[in-house]
Amino acid sequence: MVDGEGFSGMMMKAIGERNFMGYTIGSKDVDVSLKQVANDTLFFVDPSPCNVVCIKALLSYFEFEVEPC
């Protein structure tokens, strides 16, 4: 079963493999990609087809793994 921490791990792996690019903010170029609060998840991304496909794939996989039998 994949939980919120598992989803964060999947996101970090996607970022590490350069399949997903977060949003860079500030003068020190801080990368922001995901913020999870309670039952909400916010994605911070540059708008690109690759990011959309990656988010869709991760959410589909997450939904498949978490859905009760």
Secondary structure, DSSP 8 states (H G I E B T S, - for coil): ---HHHHHHHHHHHHHTTS--BEEETTTTEEE-EEEETTEEEE-B---HHHHHHHHHHHHHHHHHHS--
